[in-house]
Amino acid sequence: MNHQPHTQMAGKPGVASDSAIQLRSPAKINVFLEVHGVRGDGFHELETVMLRTSLHDVLRFEATTSEDVTLRLADYSSPTLAEVFPLDGSNLILRAAHALRDHTQTRQGAAITVNKRIPAEAGLAGGSSNAATTLLGLNRLWGLNLPKQTLHDIAALLGSDINFFVEDCCAAVCSGRGERVVPIQPSGCFHFVAVRPTSGNSTPEVFRQLSIPGIAERRDVRRAVAAVQSGSIATLQDAAFNRLTPAAMQLNPQMAELMLAMGQITERTVFMSGSGSTCFVIARNAREAGRLKARLQHLNCRWLPAFKVQ
């Protein structure tokens, strides 16, 4: 099935007005993540298979007569969200907007509104996705017409994972610190049920806790790639892997307990996305995902979605 990323949400599908554009900003899930060592720049050399999911934030970009770029939340009723989602210059959305302005020397402004659905510190790259969506959205809103490679160059300066969303593909093998993206085409549809504990994970802390594997211990990405390309749920169950899981479990005992409980309830292997704290199981189809979600409802967690990749 075809899944069109960044769907236009207002007016006619796929068409933006001159004054406003509304785009989906999708979450990713890692079904494979290996760490090959520490780079000269201090980042870790990664090899990971990322899938774009149906879970998404929504970003609205409106043209303004001012040169300012402003950011607001669509939902001000959640004090918890306001605490973890800063609206100042530290937010990747504003950093991406200003990086785009600096590169092009445009003085155009924009009012950006975020409807936040992807949780923070969850290993789902909500912030990175928002940054990429900002580059794509403002490139259109401001009529800059920058090619994708230029957006990739800007994204690589802002942080890891952003390039995956700039590439705008359903799945990819990402390497380096995440900035090198090779798209792969999934076959069929994958369904996941995810749980995020009440406590999140700090990515730098997880990497500091990590024991770098030797060459003989490293997992090969090719089986995970083949599973995604073939659409084989059974092969993906066997090939899915995340080198960061033991380190994250040590740092977040609540996540470790949650993974154990999920495994006992669902009777299948539980995986972690990114540096956590989102844990997930792979379902055979949408109906089974619904059943598994119902069985996990009583767990002590902040967030329990079922979502798909297709």
C-alpha positions as CSV (number, residue, x, y, z in Angstrom):
1,M,0.0,0.0,0.0
2,N,1.2,3.5,-0.6
3,H,1.5,5.8,2.3
4,Q,2.0,9.5,1.5
5,P,4.1,11.3,4.2
6,H,3.4,14.8,5.4
7,T,-0.2,14.7,4.1
8,Q,-1.8,18.1,3.6
9,M,-4.4,18.4,6.3
10,A,-6.3,21.5,5.3
11,G,-8.1,22.3,2.0
12,K,-7.6,19.9,-0.8
13,P,-5.3,17.0,0.0
14,G,-1.7,17.6,-0.9
15,V,-2.3,21.3,-1.8
16,A,-1.2,24.2,0.4
17,S,-2.7,27.7,0.3
18,D,-0.4,30.7,-0.1
19,S,-0.7,31.7,3.6
20,A,-0.8,28.4,5.5
21,I,0.4,24.8,5.2
22,Q,-0.5,22.0,7.6
23,L,1.7,18.8,7.6
24,R,2.0,15.6,9.5
25,S,5.2,15.0,11.4
26,P,5.6,11.3,11.8
27,A,7.3,9.2,14.6
28,K,9.8,6.6,13.7
29,I,10.5,3.2,15.2
30,N,13.8,1.4,15.2
31,V,13.5,-2.4,14.5
32,F,17.3,-2.7,14.4
33,L,20.0,-0.7,16.0
34,E,23.7,-1.6,16.3
35,V,26.5,0.5,17.6
36,H,29.9,0.2,15.9
37,G,32.0,2.4,18.1
38,V,32.7,6.1,18.9
39,R,33.5,8.5,16.2
40,G,36.2,11.2,16.2
41,D,33.5,13.9,16.7
42,G,32.3,12.1,19.9
43,F,29.1,10.7,18.4
44,H,28.6,7.0,18.1
45,E,28.7,5.2,14.7
46,L,25.3,3.6,14.2
47,E,23.6,1.2,11.9
48,T,19.9,1.2,12.2
49,V,16.7,0.3,10.4
50,M,14.0,3.0,10.9
51,L,10.4,2.8,9.9
52,R,8.0,5.7,9.6
53,T,4.8,5.1,11.6
54,S,1.2,6.3,11.4
55,L,1.7,8.0,14.8
56,H,2.3,11.7,14.2
57,D,2.3,15.3,15.4
58,V,0.7,18.0,13.2
59,L,2.5,21.2,12.4
60,R,0.8,24.3,10.9
61,F,2.9,27.0,9.2
62,E,1.3,30.4,8.6
63,A,2.8,33.2,6.6
64,T,3.1,36.5,8.6
65,T,3.8,40.1,7.7
66,S,6.4,40.1,10.5
67,E,10.0,38.8,10.1
68,D,9.7,36.8,13.3
69,V,9.3,33.1,13.6
70,T,7.0,32.2,16.5
71,L,6.1,28.8,18.0
72,R,3.0,27.8,20.0
73,L,1.3,24.7,21.2
74,A,-2.2,23.9,19.9
75,D,-3.1,22.5,23.3
76,Y,-2.2,24.7,26.3
77,S,-4.3,22.6,28.7
78,S,-1.5,20.1,29.4
79,P,1.0,21.4,32.0
80,T,3.1,18.3,31.6
81,L,3.5,18.9,27.8
82,A,4.5,22.5,28.4
83,E,7.2,21.4,30.8
84,V,8.9,19.0,28.3
85,F,8.2,21.0,25.1
86,P,10.0,24.4,25.3
87,L,8.9,27.2,23.1
88,D,12.2,29.0,23.1
89,G,15.2,28.9,20.9
90,S,16.2,25.5,22.3
91,N,13.4,23.8,20.4
92,L,14.5,22.0,17.3
93,I,11.6,23.6,15.3
94,L,12.9,27.1,15.8
95,R,16.5,25.9,15.4
96,A,15.5,24.4,12.0
97,A,13.6,27.5,11.0
98,H,16.6,29.8,11.8
99,A,19.1,27.5,10.1
100,L,16.9,27.7,7.0
101,R,16.8,31.5,7.2
102,D,20.5,31.7,7.7
103,H,21.2,29.5,4.7
104,T,19.0,31.4,2.3
105,Q,19.2,34.9,3.9
106,T,15.4,35.1,3.6
107,R,13.7,37.6,6.0
108,Q,10.3,36.0,5.8
109,G,8.5,35.1,9.0
110,A,6.1,32.4,10.1
111,A,3.8,31.4,12.9
112,I,4.2,27.7,13.7
113,T,1.6,25.8,15.7
114,V,2.2,22.3,17.0
115,N,-0.4,19.7,17.9
116,K,1.8,17.3,19.9
117,R,1.0,13.6,20.0
118,I,4.5,12.0,20.0
119,P,5.8,11.8,23.6
120,A,9.2,13.2,24.6
121,E,12.1,11.1,25.7
122,A,10.5,8.1,24.1
123,G,12.9,7.0,21.4
124,L,10.5,7.9,18.6
125,A,12.3,11.0,17.4
126,G,9.4,13.4,17.8
127,G,11.8,16.4,18.0
128,S,13.8,15.3,15.0
129,S,10.7,14.7,13.0
130,N,9.4,18.2,13.9
131,A,12.7,19.7,12.8
132,A,12.6,17.9,9.4
133,T,8.9,18.8,8.9
134,T,9.8,22.5,9.6
135,L,12.5,22.4,6.9
136,L,10.1,20.9,4.4
137,G,7.2,23.1,5.4
138,L,9.0,26.4,5.4
139,N,10.8,25.5,2.2
140,R,7.3,25.4,0.6
141,L,5.7,28.3,2.6
142,W,8.5,30.7,1.8
143,G,8.9,29.6,-1.8
144,L,12.6,28.8,-1.4
145,N,12.5,25.7,-3.7
146,L,15.6,24.3,-2.2
147,P,16.5,20.8,-3.4
148,K,16.3,17.8,-1.0
149,Q,20.1,17.5,-0.8
150,T,20.4,21.1,0.5
151,L,17.7,20.3,3.1
152,H,19.8,17.2,4.0
153,D,22.9,19.3,4.5
154,I,21.1,21.7,6.8
155,A,19.4,18.8,8.7
156,A,22.8,17.1,9.3
157,L,24.0,20.2,11.2
158,L,21.0,20.1,13.5
159,G,21.1,16.6,14.9
160,S,20.7,12.8,14.4
161,D,17.6,11.2,12.9
162,I,16.5,14.4,11.1
163,N,17.8,13.3,7.7
164,F,15.5,10.2,7.8
165,F,12.4,12.4,7.9
166,V,13.8,14.8,5.3
167,E,14.2,11.8,3.0
168,D,10.5,11.3,3.4
169,C,10.6,7.5,2.9
170,C,8.7,4.7,4.6
171,A,11.8,2.8,5.8
172,A,15.6,3.2,5.6
173,V,18.9,1.9,6.7
174,C,20.6,4.9,8.5
175,S,24.2,5.0,9.4
176,G,26.9,7.4,10.7
177,R,25.1,9.1,13.5
178,G,21.9,8.8,11.6
179,E,22.6,11.3,8.8
180,R,23.3,8.8,6.0
181,V,20.0,7.4,4.7
182,V,19.5,4.6,2.3
183,P,15.7,4.1,1.7
184,I,14.3,0.6,1.5
185,Q,10.8,-0.4,0.4
186,P,8.7,-2.3,2.9
187,S,6.4,-5.0,1.6
188,G,2.9,-5.2,3.2
189,C,2.0,-3.6,6.6
190,F,3.6,-4.0,10.0
191,H,1.6,-3.4,13.2
192,F,3.1,-2.6,16.6
193,V,1.7,-2.1,20.1
194,A,3.9,0.3,22.1
195,V,4.1,1.3,25.8
196,R,6.0,4.3,27.2
197,P,6.6,4.2,31.0
198,T,5.9,7.3,33.1
199,S,9.7,8.0,33.2
200,G,11.6,8.8,30.0
201,N,15.2,8.1,29.0
202,S,18.0,10.6,28.4
203,T,19.8,9.6,25.2
204,P,23.2,10.9,26.3
205,E,22.9,8.9,29.6
206,V,22.0,5.7,27.7
207,F,25.0,6.0,25.4
208,R,27.3,6.8,28.4
209,Q,26.1,3.5,30.0
210,L,26.6,1.5,26.8
211,S,29.2,-1.2,26.5
212,I,30.6,-1.0,22.9
213,P,30.5,-4.5,21.4
214,G,33.5,-6.1,19.8
215,I,33.5,-6.9,16.1
216,A,32.6,-10.5,16.7
217,E,29.6,-9.5,18.8
218,R,28.1,-7.1,16.3
219,R,24.7,-8.0,14.7
220,D,24.3,-8.0,11.0
221,V,21.7,-5.6,9.7
222,R,20.9,-7.6,6.6
223,R,18.3,-9.9,8.1
224,A,16.3,-7.0,9.4
225,V,16.4,-5.3,6.0
226,A,15.3,-8.5,4.3
227,A,12.4,-8.9,6.8
228,V,11.2,-5.4,6.1
229,Q,11.5,-5.8,2.3
230,S,9.7,-9.2,2.4
231,G,7.0,-8.2,4.8
232,S,7.7,-11.3,6.9
233,I,6.5,-10.7,10.5
234,A,8.2,-13.9,11.7
235,T,11.6,-12.9,10.2
236,L,11.3,-9.4,11.7
237,Q,10.6,-11.0,15.1
238,D,13.8,-12.9,14.9
239,A,15.9,-10.1,13.3
240,A,14.8,-7.1,15.5
241,F,17.5,-6.0,17.8
242,N,18.6,-2.9,19.8
243,R,22.1,-2.7,21.3
244,L,21.0,0.1,23.6
245,T,18.4,-2.0,25.5
246,P,20.5,-3.3,28.3
247,A,22.0,0.1,29.1
248,A,18.5,1.7,29.0
249,M,17.1,-1.0,31.3
250,Q,19.8,-0.4,33.9
251,L,19.1,3.3,33.9
252,N,15.3,3.0,33.9
253,P,14.2,0.2,36.2
254,Q,10.5,1.1,35.5
255,M,11.1,0.5,31.8
256,A,12.8,-2.8,32.6
257,E,9.8,-3.9,34.7
258,L,7.4,-2.9,32.0
259,M,9.3,-4.9,29.4
260,L,9.2,-8.0,31.6
261,A,5.4,-7.5,32.2
262,M,4.7,-7.0,28.5
263,G,6.6,-10.1,27.6
264,Q,4.7,-12.2,30.1
265,I,1.3,-10.9,29.0
266,T,1.9,-11.0,25.3
267,E,4.1,-14.1,25.3
268,R,6.5,-12.6,22.8
269,T,9.8,-10.7,22.6
270,V,9.6,-7.0,23.7
271,F,11.9,-4.5,21.9
272,M,12.9,-0.9,22.5
273,S,12.9,1.9,20.0
274,G,15.9,4.2,19.8
275,S,17.3,4.9,23.3
276,G,13.9,4.3,24.8
277,S,11.8,4.5,26.8
278,T,9.2,3.3,24.3
279,C,8.9,-0.5,24.3
280,F,7.0,-2.4,21.7
281,V,5.8,-5.8,20.5
282,I,5.2,-6.8,16.9
283,A,1.6,-7.9,16.0
284,R,0.6,-10.1,13.1
285,N,-2.2,-7.9,11.9
286,A,-4.4,-5.0,13.0
287,R,-6.9,-7.2,14.8
288,E,-4.2,-8.9,16.9
289,A,-2.7,-5.4,17.7
290,G,-6.1,-4.4,19.1
291,R,-6.2,-7.5,21.2
292,L,-2.7,-7.1,22.5
293,K,-3.4,-3.4,23.4
294,A,-6.5,-4.4,25.3
295,R,-4.5,-7.0,27.3
296,L,-1.8,-4.4,28.2
297,Q,-4.3,-1.7,29.3
298,H,-3.8,-2.3,33.0
299,L,-0.1,-1.7,33.0
300,N,1.3,1.3,34.8
301,C,2.3,3.4,31.9
302,R,1.8,6.9,30.5
303,W,1.0,6.0,26.9
304,L,-0.3,2.9,25.1
305,P,-0.8,3.3,21.3
306,A,-1.2,0.7,18.5
307,F,0.2,2.0,15.2
308,K,1.3,0.7,11.8
309,V,3.9,1.0,9.2
310,Q,2.9,0.5,5.6
